[in-house]
Amino acid sequence: MTLGAYKIRRVLERDYGIHISLGRVYRLMNTMNLPKRSTEKPKLKVYGKTNG
């Protein structure tokens, strides 16, 4: 499971009481080389379509 900066920020605030800005979360993720959330849409797969 991957978490983006928004969810990481929410978990830190909700579970640990740590109030941190979103920009700081992004910087920490970058420092720790955590992957960013993918913004690409998945390719559409067409099933059952035949030519002819």
Buried (B, 14 or more C-beta within 10 A) or exposed (E): EEEBBEEBBEEBEEEEEEEEEEEEBBEEBEEEEBEEEEEEEEEEEEEEEEEE
